[in-house]
Amino acid sequence: MKRRELLKHLSENGCEELREGKKHTLWHNPALNKYPTIPRHTELSNFLCKKICRDLGVTPIG
């Protein structure tokens, strides 16, 4: 899955980008107060995308 698709899905579900790091981006879900990191690769595995969504409390894509 493309990284930009995942970021668009997260922002549509109420999550926001907190800060950019050198290799990862920190996202925040204000409703659940969770802070997972997302690697800055152009392609992410489907397993990783589902894990990130689960960590943020968002319904997984697809």
PQR file of N, CA, C, O and H, with PARSE charges and radii, in Angstrom:
ATOM      1  N   MET A   1       0.842  -1.170   0.000 -0.4000 1.5000
ATOM      2  CA  MET A   1       0.000   0.000   0.000 -0.0000 2.0000
ATOM      3  C   MET A   1       0.892   1.239   0.000  0.5500 1.7000
ATOM      4  O   MET A   1       1.956   1.253   0.620 -0.5500 1.4000
ATOM      5  N   LYS A   2       0.462   2.236  -0.675 -0.4000 1.5000
ATOM      6  CA  LYS A   2       1.199   3.498  -0.707 -0.0000 2.0000
ATOM      7  C   LYS A   2       1.051   4.224   0.621  0.5500 1.7000
ATOM      8  O   LYS A   2      -0.007   4.182   1.248 -0.5500 1.4000
ATOM      9  H   LYS A   2      -0.402   2.225  -1.179  0.4000 1.0000
ATOM     10  N   ARG A   3       2.106   4.880   1.038 -0.4000 1.5000
ATOM     11  CA  ARG A   3       2.118   5.603   2.311 -0.0000 2.0000
ATOM     12  C   ARG A   3       1.107   6.742   2.293  0.5500 1.7000
ATOM     13  O   ARG A   3       0.426   6.988   3.289 -0.5500 1.4000
ATOM     14  H   ARG A   3       2.965   4.914   0.528  0.4000 1.0000
ATOM     15  N   ARG A   4       1.011   7.427   1.181 -0.4000 1.5000
ATOM     16  CA  ARG A   4       0.097   8.577   1.112 -0.0000 2.0000
ATOM     17  C   ARG A   4      -1.364   8.148   1.251  0.5500 1.7000
ATOM     18  O   ARG A   4      -2.180   8.909   1.772 -0.5500 1.4000
ATOM     19  H   ARG A   4       1.564   7.228   0.372  0.4000 1.0000
ATOM     20  N   GLU A   5      -1.709   6.926   0.786 -0.4000 1.5000
ATOM     21  CA  GLU A   5      -3.069   6.413   0.959 -0.0000 2.0000
ATOM     22  C   GLU A   5      -3.377   6.187   2.433  0.5500 1.7000
ATOM     23  O   GLU A   5      -4.468   6.500   2.911 -0.5500 1.4000
ATOM     24  H   GLU A   5      -1.046   6.309   0.362  0.4000 1.0000
ATOM     25  N   LEU A   6      -2.395   5.638   3.145 -0.4000 1.5000
ATOM     26  CA  LEU A   6      -2.578   5.404   4.581 -0.0000 2.0000
ATOM     27  C   LEU A   6      -2.720   6.731   5.327  0.5500 1.7000
ATOM     28  O   LEU A   6      -3.587   6.862   6.191 -0.5500 1.4000
ATOM     29  H   LEU A   6      -1.509   5.384   2.757  0.4000 1.0000
ATOM     30  N   LEU A   7      -1.887   7.704   5.006 -0.4000 1.5000
ATOM     31  CA  LEU A   7      -1.953   8.996   5.693 -0.0000 2.0000
ATOM     32  C   LEU A   7      -3.281   9.703   5.421  0.5500 1.7000
ATOM     33  O   LEU A   7      -3.838  10.348   6.310 -0.5500 1.4000
ATOM     34  H   LEU A   7      -1.182   7.598   4.304  0.4000 1.0000
ATOM     35  N   LYS A   8      -3.781   9.582   4.205 -0.4000 1.5000
ATOM     36  CA  LYS A   8      -5.075  10.176   3.868 -0.0000 2.0000
ATOM     37  C   LYS A   8      -6.185   9.506   4.675  0.5500 1.7000
ATOM     38  O   LYS A   8      -7.078  10.182   5.186 -0.5500 1.4000
ATOM     39  H   LYS A   8      -3.329   9.058   3.483  0.4000 1.0000
ATOM     40  N   HIS A   9      -6.130   8.184   4.791 -0.4000 1.5000
ATOM     41  CA  HIS A   9      -7.129   7.428   5.560 -0.0000 2.0000
ATOM     42  C   HIS A   9      -7.090   7.835   7.036  0.5500 1.7000
ATOM     43  O   HIS A   9      -8.135   8.000   7.665 -0.5500 1.4000
ATOM     44  H   HIS A   9      -5.405   7.634   4.376  0.4000 1.0000
ATOM     45  N   LEU A  10      -5.897   7.995   7.579 -0.4000 1.5000
ATOM     46  CA  LEU A  10      -5.768   8.372   8.986 -0.0000 2.0000
ATOM     47  C   LEU A  10      -6.304   9.773   9.241  0.5500 1.7000
ATOM     48  O   LEU A  10      -6.999  10.001  10.231 -0.5500 1.4000
ATOM     49  H   LEU A  10      -5.047   7.861   7.068  0.4000 1.0000
ATOM     50  N   SER A  11      -5.990  10.707   8.359 -0.4000 1.5000
ATOM     51  CA  SER A  11      -6.461  12.080   8.563 -0.0000 2.0000
ATOM     52  C   SER A  11      -7.977  12.182   8.396  0.5500 1.7000
ATOM     53  O   SER A  11      -8.613  13.004   9.055 -0.5500 1.4000
ATOM     54  H   SER A  11      -5.426  10.521   7.554  0.4000 1.0000
ATOM     55  N   GLU A  12      -8.562  11.360   7.529 -0.4000 1.5000
ATOM     56  CA  GLU A  12     -10.018  11.354   7.368 -0.0000 2.0000
ATOM     57  C   GLU A  12     -10.726  10.796   8.594  0.5500 1.7000
ATOM     58  O   GLU A  12     -11.904  11.078   8.813 -0.5500 1.4000
ATOM     59  H   GLU A  12      -8.045  10.691   6.994  0.4000 1.0000
ATOM     60  N   ASN A  13     -10.017  10.008   9.395 -0.4000 1.5000
ATOM     61  CA  ASN A  13     -10.600   9.392  10.578 -0.0000 2.0000
ATOM     62  C   ASN A  13     -10.204  10.108  11.867  0.5500 1.7000
ATOM     63  O   ASN A  13     -10.265   9.514  12.944 -0.5500 1.4000
ATOM     64  H   ASN A  13      -9.060   9.779   9.217  0.4000 1.0000
ATOM     65  N   GLY A  14      -9.804  11.358  11.775 -0.4000 1.5000
ATOM     66  CA  GLY A  14      -9.589  12.170  12.964 -0.0000 2.0000
ATOM     67  C   GLY A  14      -8.187  12.167  13.537  0.5500 1.7000
ATOM     68  O   GLY A  14      -7.954  12.768  14.586 -0.5500 1.4000
ATOM     69  H   GLY A  14      -9.754  11.841  10.901  0.4000 1.0000
ATOM     70  N   CYS A  15      -7.248  11.509  12.880 -0.4000 1.5000
ATOM     71  CA  CYS A  15      -5.868  11.499  13.374 -0.0000 2.0000
ATOM     72  C   CYS A  15      -5.114  12.674  12.752  0.5500 1.7000
ATOM     73  O   CYS A  15      -5.500  13.196  11.707 -0.5500 1.4000
ATOM     74  H   CYS A  15      -7.438  11.021  12.028  0.4000 1.0000
ATOM     75  N   GLU A  16      -4.048  13.072  13.406 -0.4000 1.5000
ATOM     76  CA  GLU A  16      -3.269  14.209  12.911 -0.0000 2.0000
ATOM     77  C   GLU A  16      -1.785  13.931  13.048  0.5500 1.7000
ATOM     78  O   GLU A  16      -1.339  13.214  13.945 -0.5500 1.4000
ATOM     79  H   GLU A  16      -3.734  12.648  14.256  0.4000 1.0000
ATOM     80  N   GLU A  17      -1.035  14.521  12.130 -0.4000 1.5000
ATOM     81  CA  GLU A  17       0.416  14.389  12.157 -0.0000 2.0000
ATOM     82  C   GLU A  17       0.964  15.281  13.259  0.5500 1.7000
ATOM     83  O   GLU A  17       0.644  16.467  13.333 -0.5500 1.4000
ATOM     84  H   GLU A  17      -1.397  15.103  11.402  0.4000 1.0000
ATOM     85  N   LEU A  18       1.786  14.701  14.105 -0.4000 1.5000
ATOM     86  CA  LEU A  18       2.329  15.461  15.229 -0.0000 2.0000
ATOM     87  C   LEU A  18       3.675  16.077  14.872  0.5500 1.7000
ATOM     88  O   LEU A  18       3.883  17.278  15.042 -0.5500 1.4000
ATOM     89  H   LEU A  18       2.046  13.738  14.045  0.4000 1.0000
ATOM     90  N   ARG A  19       4.604  15.231  14.366 -0.4000 1.5000
ATOM     91  CA  ARG A  19       5.902  15.762  13.957 -0.0000 2.0000
ATOM     92  C   ARG A  19       6.585  14.798  13.007  0.5500 1.7000
ATOM     93  O   ARG A  19       6.273  13.608  12.968 -0.5500 1.4000
ATOM     94  H   ARG A  19       4.436  14.256  14.228  0.4000 1.0000
ATOM     95  N   GLU A  20       7.521  15.333  12.246 -0.4000 1.5000
ATOM     96  CA  GLU A  20       8.318  14.542  11.315 -0.0000 2.0000
ATOM     97  C   GLU A  20       9.668  14.256  11.941  0.5500 1.7000
ATOM     98  O   GLU A  20      10.290  15.137  12.536 -0.5500 1.4000
ATOM     99  H   GLU A  20       7.775  16.300  12.278  0.4000 1.0000
ATOM    100  N   GLY A  21      10.109  13.039  11.804 -0.4000 1.5000
ATOM    101  CA  GLY A  21      11.442  12.668  12.242 -0.0000 2.0000
ATOM    102  C   GLY A  21      12.300  12.411  11.019  0.5500 1.7000
ATOM    103  O   GLY A  21      11.895  12.695   9.893 -0.5500 1.4000
ATOM    104  H   GLY A  21       9.604  12.324  11.320  0.4000 1.0000
ATOM    105  N   LYS A  22      13.488  11.870  11.247 -0.4000 1.5000
ATOM    106  CA  LYS A  22      14.371  11.599  10.123 -0.0000 2.0000
ATOM    107  C   LYS A  22      13.897  10.384   9.329  0.5500 1.7000
ATOM    108  O   LYS A  22      13.923  10.394   8.098 -0.5500 1.4000
ATOM    109  H   LYS A  22      13.818  11.639  12.162  0.4000 1.0000
ATOM    110  N   LYS A  23      13.461   9.332  10.038 -0.4000 1.5000
ATOM    111  CA  LYS A  23      13.039   8.109   9.365 -0.0000 2.0000
ATOM    112  C   LYS A  23      11.583   7.746   9.626  0.5500 1.7000
ATOM    113  O   LYS A  23      11.055   6.852   8.965 -0.5500 1.4000
ATOM    114  H   LYS A  23      13.439   9.324  11.038  0.4000 1.0000
ATOM    115  N   HIS A  24      10.919   8.411  10.568 -0.4000 1.5000
ATOM    116  CA  HIS A  24       9.541   8.093  10.920 -0.0000 2.0000
ATOM    117  C   HIS A  24       8.736   9.370  11.116  0.5500 1.7000
ATOM    118  O   HIS A  24       9.296  10.443  11.341 -0.5500 1.4000
ATOM    119  H   HIS A  24      11.348   9.137  11.105  0.4000 1.0000
ATOM    120  N   THR A  25       7.422   9.240  11.028 -0.4000 1.5000
ATOM    121  CA  THR A  25       6.496  10.332  11.304 -0.0000 2.0000
ATOM    122  C   THR A  25       5.655   9.926  12.501  0.5500 1.7000
ATOM    123  O   THR A  25       5.171   8.796  12.570 -0.5500 1.4000
ATOM    124  H   THR A  25       6.968   8.368  10.845  0.4000 1.0000
ATOM    125  N   LEU A  26       5.483  10.825  13.425 -0.4000 1.5000
ATOM    126  CA  LEU A  26       4.689  10.550  14.622 -0.0000 2.0000
ATOM    127  C   LEU A  26       3.281  11.086  14.407  0.5500 1.7000
ATOM    128  O   LEU A  26       3.088  12.270  14.131 -0.5500 1.4000
ATOM    129  H   LEU A  26       5.876  11.742  13.369  0.4000 1.0000
ATOM    130  N   TRP A  27       2.293  10.191  14.539 -0.4000 1.5000
ATOM    131  CA  TRP A  27       0.891  10.564  14.386 -0.0000 2.0000
ATOM    132  C   TRP A  27       0.193  10.472  15.726  0.5500 1.7000
ATOM    133  O   TRP A  27       0.647   9.766  16.625 -0.5500 1.4000
ATOM    134  H   TRP A  27       2.450   9.229  14.763  0.4000 1.0000
ATOM    135  N   HIS A  28      -0.923  11.194  15.859 -0.4000 1.5000
ATOM    136  CA  HIS A  28      -1.631  11.274  17.130 -0.0000 2.0000
ATOM    137  C   HIS A  28      -3.124  11.127  16.889  0.5500 1.7000
ATOM    138  O   HIS A  28      -3.683  11.735  15.976 -0.5500 1.4000
ATOM    139  H   HIS A  28      -1.292  11.769  15.128  0.4000 1.0000
ATOM    140  N   ASN A  29      -3.760  10.312  17.723 -0.4000 1.5000
ATOM    141  CA  ASN A  29      -5.222  10.206  17.726 -0.0000 2.0000
ATOM    142  C   ASN A  29      -5.696  10.887  19.006  0.5500 1.7000
ATOM    143  O   ASN A  29      -5.572  10.308  20.085 -0.5500 1.4000
ATOM    144  H   ASN A  29      -3.306   9.819  18.465  0.4000 1.0000
ATOM    145  N   PRO A  30      -6.234  12.103  18.914 -0.5600 1.5000
ATOM    146  CA  PRO A  30      -6.632  12.836  20.118  0.2800 2.0000
ATOM    147  C   PRO A  30      -7.736  12.145  20.913  0.5500 1.7000
ATOM    148  O   PRO A  30      -7.806  12.311  22.131 -0.5500 1.4000
ATOM    149  N   ALA A  31      -8.602  11.372  20.250 -0.4000 1.5000
ATOM    150  CA  ALA A  31      -9.701  10.721  20.950 -0.0000 2.0000
ATOM    151  C   ALA A  31      -9.201   9.636  21.901  0.5500 1.7000
ATOM    152  O   ALA A  31      -9.733   9.480  23.000 -0.5500 1.4000
ATOM    153  H   ALA A  31      -8.545  11.238  19.261  0.4000 1.0000
ATOM    154  N   LEU A  32      -8.183   8.890  21.484 -0.4000 1.5000
ATOM    155  CA  LEU A  32      -7.665   7.786  22.296 -0.0000 2.0000
ATOM    156  C   LEU A  32      -6.307   8.089  22.924  0.5500 1.7000
ATOM    157  O   LEU A  32      -5.801   7.300  23.723 -0.5500 1.4000
ATOM    158  H   LEU A  32      -7.751   9.017  20.591  0.4000 1.0000
ATOM    159  N   ASN A  33      -5.718   9.226  22.567 -0.4000 1.5000
ATOM    160  CA  ASN A  33      -4.415   9.650  23.076 -0.0000 2.0000
ATOM    161  C   ASN A  33      -3.339   8.603  22.791  0.5500 1.7000
ATOM    162  O   ASN A  33      -2.610   8.183  23.690 -0.5500 1.4000
ATOM    163  H   ASN A  33      -6.129   9.867  21.918  0.4000 1.0000
ATOM    164  N   LYS A  34      -3.252   8.188  21.517 -0.4000 1.5000
ATOM    165  CA  LYS A  34      -2.261   7.209  21.087 -0.0000 2.0000
ATOM    166  C   LYS A  34      -1.282   7.871  20.127  0.5500 1.7000
ATOM    167  O   LYS A  34      -1.653   8.774  19.377 -0.5500 1.4000
ATOM    168  H   LYS A  34      -3.843   8.530  20.787  0.4000 1.0000
ATOM    169  N   TYR A  35      -0.016   7.415  20.152 -0.4000 1.5000
ATOM    170  CA  TYR A  35       1.050   8.023  19.372 -0.0000 2.0000
ATOM    171  C   TYR A  35       1.902   6.985  18.630  0.5500 1.7000
ATOM    172  O   TYR A  35       3.043   6.767  19.035 -0.5500 1.4000
ATOM    173  H   TYR A  35       0.286   6.682  20.761  0.4000 1.0000
ATOM    174  N   PRO A  36       1.416   6.340  17.577 -0.5600 1.5000
ATOM    175  CA  PRO A  36       2.282   5.406  16.849  0.2800 2.0000
ATOM    176  C   PRO A  36       3.157   6.129  15.826  0.5500 1.7000
ATOM    177  O   PRO A  36       2.870   7.260  15.433 -0.5500 1.4000
ATOM    178  N   THR A  37       4.215   5.462  15.406 -0.4000 1.5000
ATOM    179  CA  THR A  37       5.096   6.019  14.383 -0.0000 2.0000
ATOM    180  C   THR A  37       4.839   5.307  13.066  0.5500 1.7000
ATOM    181  O   THR A  37       4.476   4.131  13.036 -0.5500 1.4000
ATOM    182  H   THR A  37       4.448   4.543  15.725  0.4000 1.0000
ATOM    183  N   ILE A  38       5.036   6.042  11.978 -0.4000 1.5000
ATOM    184  CA  ILE A  38       4.848   5.503  10.637 -0.0000 2.0000
ATOM    185  C   ILE A  38       6.160   5.699   9.886  0.5500 1.7000
ATOM    186  O   ILE A  38       6.655   6.822   9.795 -0.5500 1.4000
ATOM    187  H   ILE A  38       5.331   6.997  12.002  0.4000 1.0000
ATOM    188  N   PRO A  39       6.733   4.616   9.344 -0.5600 1.5000
ATOM    189  CA  PRO A  39       7.985   4.755   8.600  0.2800 2.0000
ATOM    190  C   PRO A  39       7.797   5.595   7.341  0.5500 1.7000
ATOM    191  O   PRO A  39       6.698   5.666   6.791 -0.5500 1.4000
ATOM    192  N   ARG A  40       8.869   6.224   6.894 -0.4000 1.5000
ATOM    193  CA  ARG A  40       8.786   7.118   5.747 -0.0000 2.0000
ATOM    194  C   ARG A  40       9.218   6.434   4.461  0.5500 1.7000
ATOM    195  O   ARG A  40      10.034   6.969   3.711 -0.5500 1.4000
ATOM    196  H   ARG A  40       9.762   6.166   7.341  0.4000 1.0000
ATOM    197  N   HIS A  41       8.663   5.237   4.202 -0.4000 1.5000
ATOM    198  CA  HIS A  41       8.889   4.530   2.946 -0.0000 2.0000
ATOM    199  C   HIS A  41       7.716   4.824   2.027  0.5500 1.7000
ATOM    200  O   HIS A  41       6.621   5.136   2.497 -0.5500 1.4000
ATOM    201  H   HIS A  41       8.000   4.802   4.812  0.4000 1.0000
ATOM    202  N   THR A  42       7.935   4.727   0.715 -0.4000 1.5000
ATOM    203  CA  THR A  42       6.822   4.979  -0.203 -0.0000 2.0000
ATOM    204  C   THR A  42       5.839   3.821  -0.207  0.5500 1.7000
ATOM    205  O   THR A  42       4.640   4.040  -0.384 -0.5500 1.4000
ATOM    206  H   THR A  42       8.823   4.473   0.333  0.4000 1.0000
ATOM    207  N   GLU A  43       6.309   2.600  -0.017 -0.4000 1.5000
ATOM    208  CA  GLU A  43       5.455   1.415   0.042 -0.0000 2.0000
ATOM    209  C   GLU A  43       5.495   0.827   1.439  0.5500 1.7000
ATOM    210  O   GLU A  43       6.570   0.657   2.014 -0.5500 1.4000
ATOM    211  H   GLU A  43       7.282   2.421   0.127  0.4000 1.0000
ATOM    212  N   LEU A  44       4.333   0.516   1.986 -0.4000 1.5000
ATOM    213  CA  LEU A  44       4.229  -0.125   3.298 -0.0000 2.0000
ATOM    214  C   LEU A  44       3.475  -1.442   3.125  0.5500 1.7000
ATOM    215  O   LEU A  44       2.572  -1.539   2.295 -0.5500 1.4000
ATOM    216  H   LEU A  44       3.460   0.654   1.519  0.4000 1.0000
ATOM    217  N   SER A  45       3.843  -2.440   3.899 -0.4000 1.5000
ATOM    218  CA  SER A  45       3.153  -3.724   3.799 -0.0000 2.0000
ATOM    219  C   SER A  45       1.736  -3.588   4.358  0.5500 1.7000
ATOM    220  O   SER A  45       1.466  -2.731   5.199 -0.5500 1.4000
ATOM    221  H   SER A  45       4.577  -2.361   4.574  0.4000 1.0000
ATOM    222  N   ASN A  46       0.847  -4.440   3.880 -0.4000 1.5000
ATOM    223  CA  ASN A  46      -0.543  -4.411   4.349 -0.0000 2.0000
ATOM    224  C   ASN A  46      -0.616  -4.760   5.830  0.5500 1.7000
ATOM    225  O   ASN A  46      -1.438  -4.208   6.562 -0.5500 1.4000
ATOM    226  H   ASN A  46       1.067  -5.136   3.197  0.4000 1.0000
ATOM    227  N   PHE A  47       0.238  -5.673   6.268 -0.4000 1.5000
ATOM    228  CA  PHE A  47       0.273  -6.055   7.684 -0.0000 2.0000
ATOM    229  C   PHE A  47       0.616  -4.844   8.552  0.5500 1.7000
ATOM    230  O   PHE A  47      -0.016  -4.623   9.585 -0.5500 1.4000
ATOM    231  H   PHE A  47       0.905  -6.121   5.673  0.4000 1.0000
ATOM    232  N   LEU A  48       1.612  -4.064   8.138 -0.4000 1.5000
ATOM    233  CA  LEU A  48       2.019  -2.881   8.901 -0.0000 2.0000
ATOM    234  C   LEU A  48       0.921  -1.823   8.907  0.5500 1.7000
ATOM    235  O   LEU A  48       0.689  -1.180   9.931 -0.5500 1.4000
ATOM    236  H   LEU A  48       2.125  -4.244   7.299  0.4000 1.0000
ATOM    237  N   CYS A  49       0.248  -1.639   7.781 -0.4000 1.5000
ATOM    238  CA  CYS A  49      -0.842  -0.656   7.715 -0.0000 2.0000
ATOM    239  C   CYS A  49      -1.988  -1.034   8.654  0.5500 1.7000
ATOM    240  O   CYS A  49      -2.560  -0.170   9.319 -0.5500 1.4000
ATOM    241  H   CYS A  49       0.437  -2.162   6.950  0.4000 1.0000
ATOM    242  N   LYS A  50      -2.320  -2.325   8.706 -0.4000 1.5000
ATOM    243  CA  LYS A  50      -3.376  -2.777   9.614 -0.0000 2.0000
ATOM    244  C   LYS A  50      -2.962  -2.578  11.061  0.5500 1.7000
ATOM    245  O   LYS A  50      -3.788  -2.207  11.895 -0.5500 1.4000
ATOM    246  H   LYS A  50      -1.855  -3.027   8.166  0.4000 1.0000
ATOM    247  N   LYS A  51      -1.691  -2.821  11.370 -0.4000 1.5000
ATOM    248  CA  LYS A  51      -1.197  -2.641  12.731 -0.0000 2.0000
ATOM    249  C   LYS A  51      -1.241  -1.172  13.138  0.5500 1.7000
ATOM    250  O   LYS A  51      -1.624  -0.855  14.264 -0.5500 1.4000
ATOM    251  H   LYS A  51      -1.020  -3.123  10.692  0.4000 1.0000
ATOM    252  N   ILE A  52      -0.855  -0.278  12.242 -0.4000 1.5000
ATOM    253  CA  ILE A  52      -0.881   1.156  12.528 -0.0000 2.0000
ATOM    254  C   ILE A  52      -2.320   1.609  12.773  0.5500 1.7000
ATOM    255  O   ILE A  52      -2.582   2.366  13.708 -0.5500 1.4000
ATOM    256  H   ILE A  52      -0.544  -0.535  11.328  0.4000 1.0000
ATOM    257  N   CYS A  53      -3.248   1.151  11.940 -0.4000 1.5000
ATOM    258  CA  CYS A  53      -4.660   1.508  12.117 -0.0000 2.0000
ATOM    259  C   CYS A  53      -5.182   0.983  13.449  0.5500 1.7000
ATOM    260  O   CYS A  53      -5.898   1.687  14.160 -0.5500 1.4000
ATOM    261  H   CYS A  53      -3.035   0.536  11.181  0.4000 1.0000
ATOM    262  N   ARG A  54      -4.825  -0.243  13.781 -0.4000 1.5000
ATOM    263  CA  ARG A  54      -5.256  -0.838  15.059 -0.0000 2.0000
ATOM    264  C   ARG A  54      -4.669  -0.062  16.239  0.5500 1.7000
ATOM    265  O   ARG A  54      -5.361   0.178  17.229 -0.5500 1.4000
ATOM    266  H   ARG A  54      -4.244  -0.815  13.203  0.4000 1.0000
ATOM    267  N   ASP A  55      -3.399   0.330  16.139 -0.4000 1.5000
ATOM    268  CA  ASP A  55      -2.769   1.092  17.215 -0.0000 2.0000
ATOM    269  C   ASP A  55      -3.441   2.451  17.420  0.5500 1.7000
ATOM    270  O   ASP A  55      -3.521   2.948  18.543 -0.5500 1.4000
ATOM    271  H   ASP A  55      -2.837   0.136  15.335  0.4000 1.0000
ATOM    272  N   LEU A  56      -3.921   3.045  16.326 -0.4000 1.5000
ATOM    273  CA  LEU A  56      -4.576   4.356  16.421 -0.0000 2.0000
ATOM    274  C   LEU A  56      -6.066   4.243  16.737  0.5500 1.7000
ATOM    275  O   LEU A  56      -6.717   5.252  17.011 -0.5500 1.4000
ATOM    276  H   LEU A  56      -3.855   2.641  15.414  0.4000 1.0000
ATOM    277  N   GLY A  57      -6.606   3.039  16.702 -0.4000 1.5000
ATOM    278  CA  GLY A  57      -8.037   2.861  16.957 -0.0000 2.0000
ATOM    279  C   GLY A  57      -8.901   3.239  15.780  0.5500 1.7000
ATOM    280  O   GLY A  57     -10.035   3.682  15.959 -0.5500 1.4000
ATOM    281  H   GLY A  57      -6.077   2.220  16.479  0.4000 1.0000
ATOM    282  N   VAL A  58      -8.380   3.070  14.573 -0.4000 1.5000
ATOM    283  CA  VAL A  58      -9.081   3.410  13.335 -0.0000 2.0000
ATOM    284  C   VAL A  58      -9.404   2.108  12.611  0.5500 1.7000
ATOM    285  O   VAL A  58      -8.648   1.143  12.716 -0.5500 1.4000
ATOM    286  H   VAL A  58      -7.459   2.710  14.428  0.4000 1.0000
ATOM    287  N   THR A  59     -10.519   2.067  11.877 -0.4000 1.5000
ATOM    288  CA  THR A  59     -10.839   0.863  11.111 -0.0000 2.0000
ATOM    289  C   THR A  59      -9.794   0.674  10.029  0.5500 1.7000
ATOM    290  O   THR A  59      -9.422   1.640   9.363 -0.5500 1.4000
ATOM    291  H   THR A  59     -11.133   2.851  11.792  0.4000 1.0000
ATOM    292  N   PRO A  60      -9.307  -0.557   9.834 -0.5600 1.5000
ATOM    293  CA  PRO A  60      -8.287  -0.815   8.822  0.2800 2.0000
ATOM    294  C   PRO A  60      -8.812  -0.579   7.414  0.5500 1.7000
ATOM    295  O   PRO A  60     -10.016  -0.640   7.166 -0.5500 1.4000
ATOM    296  N   ILE A  61      -7.903  -0.314   6.509 -0.4000 1.5000
ATOM    297  CA  ILE A  61      -8.246  -0.101   5.106 -0.0000 2.0000
ATOM    298  C   ILE A  61      -8.436  -1.463   4.441  0.5500 1.7000
ATOM    299  O   ILE A  61      -7.666  -2.395   4.668 -0.5500 1.4000
ATOM    300  H   ILE A  61      -6.924  -0.265   6.710  0.4000 1.0000
ATOM    301  N   GLY A  62      -9.474  -1.554   3.620 -0.4000 1.5000
ATOM    302  CA  GLY A  62      -9.699  -2.767   2.818 -0.0000 2.0000
ATOM    303  C   GLY A  62      -9.972  -3.918   3.635  0.5500 1.7000
ATOM    304  O   GLY A  62     -10.183  -5.012   3.111 -0.5500 1.4000
ATOM    305  H   GLY A  62     -10.100  -0.796   3.436  0.4000 1.0000
TER
END
